[in-house]
């Protein structure tokens, strides 16, 4: 019984996503030499990044997975986004 309760609580905690209006994909930067795409997100005003080795994700799928909480996001941006004009 203890294990079932523990498993249920872990599933509920691990499956928490973000609301649609809280996640914003600010920009995608691509390093061609290393074939890595940097996705920069703002979630509740805080900067997060996702690194895609091989650039396999599309913008739409990365945003959808970030909203669902299925991406391994790191805090702070590694590559800054250009200023919006």
PyMOL commands that set and color helices and strands:
alter all, ss='L'
color gray80, all
select helices_A, chain A and resi 2-14+20-22+59-68
alter helices_A, ss='H'
color red, helices_A
select strands_A, chain A and resi 23-31+36-43+46-53+74-75
alter strands_A, ss='S'
color yellow, strands_A
deselect
rebuild
show_as cartoon
